[in-house]
Amino acid sequence: MYLEHLISPKVAILAAPRCFMSRLIHPDLVSFGLLANLNGLKHRGLFDDVDGVIDVGANIGQFAFMAHFVWPHIPIYSFEPDRVCFTQLERNFERHTILGSCFQIALSDIAGHRKLFIYDNSANNSFLKRCDSEDSKKKQTEVITKTLDGLMEEISFPKMPLLKIDVQGFELSVIRGARELLKRCKWVILEVSFQHSYQGNAHVADIFQMMRDNEFSCFDILDILRMPKTEGEGMREADLLFVNDNIGSGFQSKK
């Protein structure tokens, strides 16, 4: 599905004009590559069983907005612990009439409280310290942590949700706290890092192993963020789509 080196950006724009227009109108909320690939997979019928979206690490609502574009009639449950981002998240839910709910909660493998590092670029907020110069600018705030499995007793999640996790290197802890919920998820989107951006951030190999342990296979690459040309243009981060081996994609694929 991901043809970054075979299709020029101009051709991709022609293939997904509505997604491109959404990017032009809402540049702060839309990643064109991610939105175009999600929308394309939906039209191929892969997401027909999805009846809700669980958005972990929502920031100001970027993924929630794109999910609403793709699935305008299903609820989205967004989790964002930072107070400033959460305020903007709620505004975007209201402004764009996004179905579902927002929760000012961080997800982990333990329920309790934890210090969250706040950076100038809120997309970098994490429970982990950054390894670059931005680390000197960080602030800290205490936030509530819960597990997705624990929240299943409090929130009526959909029967077969799509789960998205983007928590800046803290993915393994979120997954460990979601083993029961994962059994209900047909699809999981994980942002993975190929660079050592945070102290102790999850390694790609460890994420693949944990997803295999939970009986998921990597199905597709949805988007890639590359290093600048001055640093060689290698992959910095990617959004990967995993499928539950016990439920299946509906398409024949090799495990």
C-alpha positions in Angstrom: 0.0 0.0 0.0 2.7 2.5 0.9 4.4 3.5 -2.3 6.5 6.5 -1.2 9.4 5.7 -3.6 7.2 4.8 -6.6 4.6 7.5 -6.7 5.4 11.2 -6.7 3.6 13.5 -4.3 1.8 15.2 -7.2 0.4 11.9 -8.4 -0.6 11.0 -4.8 -2.5 14.2 -4.5 -4.4 13.5 -7.7 -5.3 10.0 -6.3 -6.7 11.5 -3.0 -7.9 15.1 -3.7 -10.4 15.2 -0.8 -7.6 14.3 1.6 -5.3 16.9 0.1 -8.0 19.6 0.4 -8.5 18.6 4.1 -4.7 19.0 4.5 -4.8 22.5 3.0 -7.8 23.6 5.1 -6.6 22.0 8.4 -2.7 21.8 8.2 -2.5 21.6 12.0 -4.7 18.5 12.1 -4.0 16.5 8.9 -1.1 14.4 7.8 -1.8 13.8 4.1 0.0 10.5 3.8 -1.7 9.0 6.9 -5.2 10.3 6.0 -4.9 9.2 2.3 -3.8 5.7 3.3 -6.5 5.3 6.0 -9.2 6.5 3.6 -7.9 4.2 0.8 -7.9 1.1 3.0 -11.4 1.9 4.2 -12.7 2.1 0.6 -11.1 -1.3 0.0 -13.3 -2.7 2.8 -10.6 -3.5 5.3 -12.3 -1.5 8.1 -15.9 -2.6 7.6 -16.0 -4.2 11.1 -14.6 -1.1 12.9 -17.3 0.3 15.2 -15.2 2.8 17.1 -11.8 4.3 17.5 -9.6 4.5 20.7 -7.1 7.3 20.3 -4.2 7.1 22.9 -1.9 10.1 22.9 -4.4 12.4 21.2 -2.5 15.7 21.6 -4.9 18.4 20.2 -7.0 15.9 18.1 -5.0 15.3 14.9 -5.8 11.6 14.7 -9.3 12.1 16.0 -10.0 14.6 13.2 -8.6 12.3 10.6 -10.5 9.3 12.0 -13.7 11.4 11.9 -13.0 12.2 8.2 -12.7 8.4 7.5 -15.4 7.2 9.8 -17.8 10.1 10.3 -20.5 8.1 12.0 -18.6 6.1 14.7 -17.5 7.3 18.1 -13.9 8.2 18.9 -12.5 8.0 22.5 -9.4 10.2 22.8 -7.0 10.2 25.7 -4.7 13.1 26.4 -3.1 13.9 29.8 -1.7 17.4 29.2 -4.1 20.1 30.3 -3.2 22.6 27.6 -3.5 20.0 24.8 -6.6 18.6 26.3 -8.4 22.0 26.2 -7.6 22.2 22.5 -8.7 18.6 22.0 -12.1 19.3 23.5 -12.5 22.4 21.3 -11.7 20.4 18.2 -14.2 17.7 19.1 -16.9 20.4 19.4 -15.8 22.5 16.4 -15.7 19.6 14.0 -18.7 17.7 15.6 -16.6 14.6 16.3 -18.6 11.8 17.9 -17.3 10.3 21.1 -15.6 11.5 24.2 -12.3 13.0 25.5 -10.5 12.0 28.7 -7.7 13.8 30.5 -5.9 10.6 31.3 -2.6 9.0 30.4 -2.5 5.3 29.6 0.1 3.0 31.1 0.5 -0.5 32.5 -0.2 0.8 36.1 -3.0 2.9 37.5 -1.8 5.8 39.6 0.1 9.1 39.0 3.2 9.9 37.0 5.3 12.9 36.0 4.8 13.9 32.4 7.6 15.8 30.6 6.1 18.9 28.7 8.2 20.2 25.8 7.8 23.4 23.7 6.5 21.2 20.9 3.6 19.4 22.5 3.8 16.5 20.1 7.0 15.6 21.9 5.4 15.3 25.4 6.2 12.0 27.0 6.9 10.1 30.2 10.5 9.8 28.9 13.3 12.4 28.6 14.3 13.4 25.2 17.9 12.9 24.0 18.2 16.1 22.0 18.7 19.8 22.9 14.9 20.2 23.5 15.3 18.3 26.8 16.7 21.4 28.4 13.4 23.2 27.8 11.2 20.6 29.4 8.8 21.1 32.2 7.1 18.5 34.4 3.5 18.0 35.5 1.8 15.2 37.4 -0.9 13.3 35.5 -3.4 10.5 36.2 -2.5 7.1 34.7 -4.8 4.2 34.0 -4.8 1.0 32.0 -7.0 0.4 29.0 -8.0 -2.9 30.5 -9.0 -1.2 33.7 -11.0 1.4 31.7 -13.0 -1.3 30.1 -14.9 -1.5 33.5 -15.6 2.3 33.4 -16.2 3.0 29.7 -18.4 1.2 27.3 -15.9 0.8 24.5 -17.1 -0.4 21.1 -17.1 -4.2 20.4 -14.4 -4.1 17.7 -12.5 -0.8 18.0 -9.5 0.4 16.0 -6.8 1.2 18.6 -4.2 3.9 17.8 -1.2 4.5 20.1 1.2 7.4 19.8 2.9 8.0 23.1 6.5 9.0 22.2 8.5 5.9 23.1 6.1 4.7 25.9 4.2 2.2 23.7 5.2 -1.0 25.4 3.7 0.1 28.7 0.4 1.0 27.1 0.3 -2.4 25.3 1.0 -4.2 28.5 -2.0 -2.5 30.1 -4.3 -3.5 27.2 -3.9 -7.2 26.8 -7.7 -7.9 27.2 -8.8 -5.0 25.1 -6.4 -6.1 22.3 -8.4 -9.3 22.0 -11.4 -7.2 20.8 -9.3 -5.0 18.4 -9.0 -6.1 14.7 -6.7 -3.3 13.9 -4.0 -1.4 15.8 -2.0 1.6 14.6 1.3 2.2 16.3 3.8 5.0 15.8 7.3 3.5 16.0 10.6 5.3 16.2 13.7 4.2 14.3 15.9 6.7 16.2 16.9 7.0 19.8 14.9 10.1 20.5 14.1 9.4 24.2 15.9 7.8 27.0 14.6 4.2 27.2 12.2 4.6 24.3 10.6 1.4 22.9 12.7 -0.3 20.2 11.0 -1.3 17.0 12.0 -4.9 17.5 10.5 -5.0 21.0 7.3 -3.6 19.7 7.1 -6.2 17.0 7.8 -9.0 19.5 5.1 -7.7 21.9 2.6 -7.5 19.1 3.4 -11.0 18.0 3.0 -12.1 21.6 -0.5 -10.6 21.5 -1.1 -12.4 18.2 -0.9 -9.4 15.8 1.0 -9.2 12.5 2.2 -6.0 10.8 -0.1 -5.4 7.8 0.9 -2.1 6.3 2.9 1.1 6.6 0.6 4.1 6.8 3.0 7.0 6.9 6.7 7.7 7.3 8.5 10.7 8.8 12.0 11.0 7.4 15.2 12.7 8.7 16.2 15.9 7.0 18.5 15.8 3.9 21.4 17.0 6.0 21.0 13.9 8.2 20.7 11.4 5.3 16.9 11.2 4.9 16.6 7.9 6.8 13.4 6.9 8.5 12.8 8.7 11.8 9.3 7.4 12.6 6.5 5.4 11.0 2.9 4.7 11.5 2.4 0.9 11.3 -0.9 -0.9 10.9 -1.2 -4.3 12.7 -3.9 -6.9 12.3 -5.2 -9.4 14.8 -4.3 -12.9 13.6 -7.3 -14.4 15.3 -9.8 -12.1 13.6 -8.0 -11.6 10.2 -7.9 -8.8 7.7 -10.4 -10.3 5.2 -7.5 -10.3 2.7 -5.1 -13.2 2.1 -1.8 -12.4 3.6 1.3 -14.3 4.8 2.0 -14.3 8.5 
